[in-house]
Amino acid sequence: MERLVLALLVLCAVVGVGLVEDAPSGATPPAPAVSDAVLPSVEARSPNADDAIVVQILERFAMRHTALSERERIALAHVIIEEARKHDLEPDLVMAVIEVESAGYHLATSHVGALGLMQLLPSTGKELAGKRGIEWKGPDTLFDPIVNIRLGTTYLRELADRYDGNVSIALAAYNWGPGRIDRRLRRGATVPSRYIEQVMSAVDRYTITAGS
């Protein structure tokens, strides 16, 4: 069993590195999938250290309604790890936000017009893309799962910094908008807790650890 698990881990790493070159051809998707231009470089992907975390992320995606191919999910798992570390966030927190926001469906659209895996409004996405130096091609840019993760983690980090590292308040602002949360805080009111509880419950159910 241990050999089988090791083989699967190695396979994940190898396939992840070769994803762009080996992506299968097929019908044109209804919206952008993984963008070659924003895939992490081969050098940025550790071939061994993150295999266990990648496998756990893939298991979580397997339980969700995702339209991404296996190869795309592997690439996305590497990006989630990379972006979480870049912004001093835990991969399990990023995955929990994805699960609560879109259930892993990269073409998700909310009733208020938020788009993609981490459900960003186009106005927010455009602003964040400018900060990250990512080409903005209109709202459909947010349907690119890798771009969405890069912008969503950037936004979550900005909110955490805005509220002095308080992740709970940052999550409330992510869901309600920082303007609303700021007004509640100025009045001395508590922040809405339902979204925070949903995300933290997802974190507790599926905590990602390299040693598990």
LOVO-587069 format. One record per residue (C-alpha): z, x, y; residue number from 1. Coordinates in Angstrom, 2 decimals, always signed. Example, Ala and Ser with C-alpha at 12.3 -4.5 7.8 and 13.67 -1.06 7.14 Angstrom:
2
+---------+---------+---------+-----+
:       w :       u :       v :   n :
+---------+---------+---------+-----+
:   +7.80 :  +12.30 :   -4.50 :   1 :
:   +7.14 :  +13.67 :   -1.06 :   2 :
+---------+---------+---------+-----+
END
This chain:
212
+---------+---------+---------+-----+
:       w :       u :       v :   n :
+---------+---------+---------+-----+
:   +0.00 :   +0.00 :   +0.00 :   1 :
:   +0.88 :   +2.82 :   +2.41 :   2 :
:   -2.49 :   +4.45 :   +1.76 :   3 :
:   -4.26 :   +1.17 :   +2.47 :   4 :
:   -2.40 :   +0.71 :   +5.73 :   5 :
:   -3.19 :   +4.28 :   +6.77 :   6 :
:   -6.85 :   +3.76 :   +5.95 :   7 :
:   -6.94 :   +0.63 :   +8.08 :   8 :
:   -5.30 :   +2.42 :  +10.97 :   9 :
:   -7.81 :   +5.28 :  +10.82 :  10 :
:  -10.66 :   +2.79 :  +10.60 :  11 :
:   -9.43 :   +1.03 :  +13.74 :  12 :
:   -9.36 :   +4.29 :  +15.66 :  13 :
:  -12.81 :   +5.39 :  +14.49 :  14 :
:  -14.44 :   +2.06 :  +15.12 :  15 :
:  -12.77 :   +1.82 :  +18.53 :  16 :
:  -14.31 :   +5.11 :  +19.62 :  17 :
:  -17.77 :   +4.13 :  +18.45 :  18 :
:  -17.76 :   +0.59 :  +19.76 :  19 :
:  -20.24 :   +0.88 :  +22.61 :  20 :
:  -22.92 :   +2.66 :  +20.62 :  21 :
:  -22.60 :   +0.44 :  +17.54 :  22 :
:  -22.21 :   -2.99 :  +19.13 :  23 :
:  -24.20 :   -5.49 :  +17.05 :  24 :
:  -27.17 :   -7.27 :  +18.58 :  25 :
:  -27.34 :  -11.04 :  +18.68 :  26 :
:  -27.67 :  -14.05 :  +20.90 :  27 :
:  -26.88 :  -13.60 :  +24.56 :  28 :
:  -23.28 :  -14.73 :  +25.15 :  29 :
:  -22.60 :  -17.50 :  +27.65 :  30 :
:  -20.76 :  -15.09 :  +29.92 :  31 :
:  -20.21 :  -11.32 :  +30.13 :  32 :
:  -18.39 :   -9.73 :  +27.21 :  33 :
:  -17.21 :   -6.13 :  +27.12 :  34 :
:  -18.83 :   -4.14 :  +29.90 :  35 :
:  -20.07 :   -0.67 :  +28.97 :  36 :
:  -19.37 :   +0.55 :  +32.51 :  37 :
:  -15.65 :   -0.09 :  +32.31 :  38 :
:  -14.91 :   +1.00 :  +28.75 :  39 :
:  -12.41 :   +3.85 :  +28.64 :  40 :
:  -13.84 :   +7.27 :  +27.88 :  41 :
:  -13.52 :   +8.71 :  +24.39 :  42 :
:  -11.12 :  +11.29 :  +25.80 :  43 :
:   -8.88 :   +8.51 :  +27.13 :  44 :
:   -8.49 :   +7.01 :  +23.66 :  45 :
:   -5.95 :   +8.78 :  +21.50 :  46 :
:   -7.39 :   +8.85 :  +17.97 :  47 :
:   -4.02 :   +8.64 :  +16.23 :  48 :
:   -0.95 :   +7.98 :  +18.36 :  49 :
:   -1.71 :   +4.38 :  +19.24 :  50 :
:   -3.13 :   +3.14 :  +15.93 :  51 :
:   -0.02 :   +1.13 :  +14.99 :  52 :
:   +0.04 :   -0.58 :  +18.39 :  53 :
:   -3.69 :   -1.33 :  +18.17 :  54 :
:   -3.21 :   -2.96 :  +14.78 :  55 :
:   -0.38 :   -5.13 :  +16.10 :  56 :
:   -2.48 :   -6.25 :  +19.08 :  57 :
:   -5.33 :   -7.12 :  +16.73 :  58 :
:   -2.96 :   -9.17 :  +14.58 :  59 :
:   -1.88 :  -11.10 :  +17.66 :  60 :
:   -5.48 :  -11.76 :  +18.69 :  61 :
:   -6.21 :  -12.94 :  +15.14 :  62 :
:   -3.65 :  -15.72 :  +15.62 :  63 :
:   -5.31 :  -16.88 :  +18.83 :  64 :
:   -8.49 :  -18.67 :  +19.86 :  65 :
:  -10.68 :  -15.74 :  +20.83 :  66 :
:  -14.47 :  -15.66 :  +20.95 :  67 :
:  -14.56 :  -11.86 :  +20.91 :  68 :
:  -16.01 :   -9.92 :  +18.02 :  69 :
:  -13.83 :   -7.58 :  +15.98 :  70 :
:  -15.35 :   -4.56 :  +17.71 :  71 :
:  -14.69 :   -6.06 :  +21.12 :  72 :
:  -11.09 :   -6.83 :  +20.18 :  73 :
:  -10.55 :   -3.23 :  +19.08 :  74 :
:  -11.94 :   -1.92 :  +22.39 :  75 :
:   -9.78 :   -4.40 :  +24.27 :  76 :
:   -6.65 :   -3.33 :  +22.39 :  77 :
:   -7.19 :   +0.25 :  +23.57 :  78 :
:   -7.67 :   -0.94 :  +27.14 :  79 :
:   -4.49 :   -3.04 :  +27.04 :  80 :
:   -2.51 :   +0.04 :  +25.98 :  81 :
:   -4.21 :   +2.25 :  +28.57 :  82 :
:   -3.73 :   -0.18 :  +31.45 :  83 :
:   -0.15 :   -1.06 :  +30.50 :  84 :
:   +0.80 :   +2.61 :  +30.62 :  85 :
:   -1.09 :   +3.20 :  +33.84 :  86 :
:   +0.91 :   +0.45 :  +35.54 :  87 :
:   +4.25 :   +1.16 :  +33.86 :  88 :
:   +4.15 :   -2.10 :  +31.90 :  89 :
:   +4.80 :   -2.75 :  +28.24 :  90 :
:   +1.77 :   -3.70 :  +26.08 :  91 :
:   +3.77 :   -6.58 :  +24.60 :  92 :
:   +4.33 :   -8.02 :  +28.10 :  93 :
:   +0.60 :   -7.84 :  +28.85 :  94 :
:   -0.19 :   -9.51 :  +25.52 :  95 :
:   +2.42 :  -12.20 :  +26.17 :  96 :
:   +0.80 :  -13.04 :  +29.52 :  97 :
:   -2.61 :  -13.21 :  +27.81 :  98 :
:   -1.26 :  -15.54 :  +25.13 :  99 :
:   +0.43 :  -17.89 :  +27.59 : 100 :
:   -2.43 :  -17.86 :  +30.10 : 101 :
:   -5.51 :  -18.15 :  +27.89 : 102 :
:   -4.47 :  -18.00 :  +24.21 : 103 :
:   -6.77 :  -14.98 :  +23.96 : 104 :
:   -9.94 :  -16.87 :  +24.97 : 105 :
:  -11.85 :  -14.68 :  +27.42 : 106 :
:  -13.93 :  -17.56 :  +28.80 : 107 :
:  -10.90 :  -19.73 :  +29.63 : 108 :
:  -10.98 :  -21.67 :  +32.93 : 109 :
:   -7.95 :  -23.44 :  +34.37 : 110 :
:   -7.89 :  -26.67 :  +36.35 : 111 :
:   -7.38 :  -24.66 :  +39.54 : 112 :
:  -10.27 :  -22.29 :  +38.81 : 113 :
:   -8.43 :  -19.29 :  +37.36 : 114 :
:  -10.64 :  -17.40 :  +34.94 : 115 :
:  -10.52 :  -15.20 :  +31.88 : 116 :
:   -7.86 :  -13.70 :  +29.65 : 117 :
:   -5.22 :  -13.23 :  +32.34 : 118 :
:   -6.36 :  -16.25 :  +34.40 : 119 :
:   -7.09 :  -14.75 :  +37.79 : 120 :
:   -8.42 :  -16.70 :  +40.76 : 121 :
:  -11.80 :  -15.36 :  +41.95 : 122 :
:  -10.37 :  -14.61 :  +45.41 : 123 :
:   -7.61 :  -12.51 :  +43.85 : 124 :
:  -10.02 :  -10.88 :  +41.43 : 125 :
:  -12.41 :   -9.86 :  +44.20 : 126 :
:   -9.61 :   -8.29 :  +46.22 : 127 :
:   -8.26 :   -6.40 :  +43.21 : 128 :
:  -11.74 :   -5.23 :  +42.18 : 129 :
:  -12.15 :   -3.67 :  +45.61 : 130 :
:   -8.87 :   -1.82 :  +45.20 : 131 :
:   -9.80 :   -0.57 :  +41.72 : 132 :
:  -13.38 :   +0.35 :  +42.64 : 133 :
:  -14.78 :   -2.12 :  +40.09 : 134 :
:  -18.10 :   -3.74 :  +40.92 : 135 :
:  -17.69 :   -7.42 :  +41.79 : 136 :
:  -20.58 :   -9.61 :  +40.66 : 137 :
:  -19.04 :  -12.93 :  +41.56 : 138 :
:  -16.47 :  -15.06 :  +39.71 : 139 :
:  -18.12 :  -14.45 :  +36.32 : 140 :
:  -16.90 :  -10.84 :  +36.60 : 141 :
:  -13.54 :  -12.20 :  +35.42 : 142 :
:  -15.07 :  -13.31 :  +32.12 : 143 :
:  -15.54 :   -9.65 :  +31.21 : 144 :
:  -12.34 :   -9.18 :  +29.17 : 145 :
:  -11.88 :   -5.52 :  +29.98 : 146 :
:  -12.36 :   -6.03 :  +33.71 : 147 :
:   -9.99 :   -8.99 :  +33.52 : 148 :
:   -7.29 :   -6.89 :  +31.84 : 149 :
:   -7.68 :   -4.08 :  +34.36 : 150 :
:   -7.42 :   -6.45 :  +37.30 : 151 :
:   -4.66 :   -8.59 :  +35.74 : 152 :
:   -2.41 :   -5.63 :  +34.99 : 153 :
:   -3.02 :   -4.28 :  +38.49 : 154 :
:   -1.93 :   -7.63 :  +39.93 : 155 :
:   +1.15 :   -7.84 :  +37.72 : 156 :
:   +2.20 :   -4.35 :  +38.82 : 157 :
:   +1.68 :   -5.23 :  +42.48 : 158 :
:   +3.88 :   -8.29 :  +42.07 : 159 :
:   +6.59 :   -6.32 :  +40.27 : 160 :
:   +6.61 :   -3.81 :  +43.13 : 161 :
:   +6.69 :   -6.63 :  +45.68 : 162 :
:   +9.89 :   -7.95 :  +44.12 : 163 :
:  +11.58 :   -4.56 :  +43.64 : 164 :
:  +10.76 :   -4.31 :  +39.95 : 165 :
:  +12.08 :   -7.77 :  +39.06 : 166 :
:   +9.71 :   -8.75 :  +36.25 : 167 :
:  +10.99 :  -12.32 :  +36.08 : 168 :
:  +10.21 :  -13.01 :  +39.73 : 169 :
:   +6.89 :  -11.19 :  +39.35 : 170 :
:   +5.97 :  -13.49 :  +36.47 : 171 :
:   +6.92 :  -16.56 :  +38.52 : 172 :
:   +4.71 :  -15.30 :  +41.37 : 173 :
:   +1.89 :  -14.59 :  +38.92 : 174 :
:   +1.98 :  -18.23 :  +37.87 : 175 :
:   +2.85 :  -19.99 :  +41.13 : 176 :
:   +1.44 :  -17.54 :  +43.66 : 177 :
:   +3.50 :  -15.08 :  +45.70 : 178 :
:   +3.34 :  -17.23 :  +48.82 : 179 :
:   +5.17 :  -20.11 :  +47.15 : 180 :
:   +7.73 :  -17.82 :  +45.57 : 181 :
:   +8.37 :  -16.04 :  +48.88 : 182 :
:   +9.06 :  -19.38 :  +50.57 : 183 :
:  +11.50 :  -20.38 :  +47.82 : 184 :
:  +13.32 :  -17.06 :  +48.08 : 185 :
:  +13.59 :  -17.37 :  +51.86 : 186 :
:  +15.20 :  -20.79 :  +51.41 : 187 :
:  +17.62 :  -19.36 :  +48.87 : 188 :
:  +16.12 :  -21.54 :  +46.12 : 189 :
:  +15.76 :  -20.40 :  +42.54 : 190 :
:  +12.32 :  -19.55 :  +41.20 : 191 :
:  +10.67 :  -21.81 :  +38.59 : 192 :
:  +11.74 :  -20.64 :  +35.16 : 193 :
:   +9.45 :  -22.39 :  +32.66 : 194 :
:   +6.61 :  -19.85 :  +32.84 : 195 :
:   +9.04 :  -16.94 :  +32.70 : 196 :
:  +10.63 :  -18.41 :  +29.58 : 197 :
:   +7.22 :  -18.95 :  +27.95 : 198 :
:   +6.14 :  -15.36 :  +28.52 : 199 :
:   +9.45 :  -13.82 :  +27.48 : 200 :
:   +9.51 :  -16.00 :  +24.37 : 201 :
:   +6.10 :  -14.60 :  +23.43 : 202 :
:   +7.43 :  -11.08 :  +24.07 : 203 :
:  +10.40 :  -11.72 :  +21.80 : 204 :
:   +8.26 :  -13.17 :  +18.99 : 205 :
:   +5.80 :  -10.33 :  +18.83 : 206 :
:   +7.34 :   -7.21 :  +20.33 : 207 :
:   +4.90 :   -4.31 :  +19.93 : 208 :
:   +6.44 :   -1.01 :  +18.94 : 209 :
:   +4.73 :   +2.10 :  +17.73 : 210 :
:   +7.31 :   +2.51 :  +15.00 : 211 :
:   +7.15 :   -0.98 :  +13.50 : 212 :
+---------+---------+---------+-----+
END
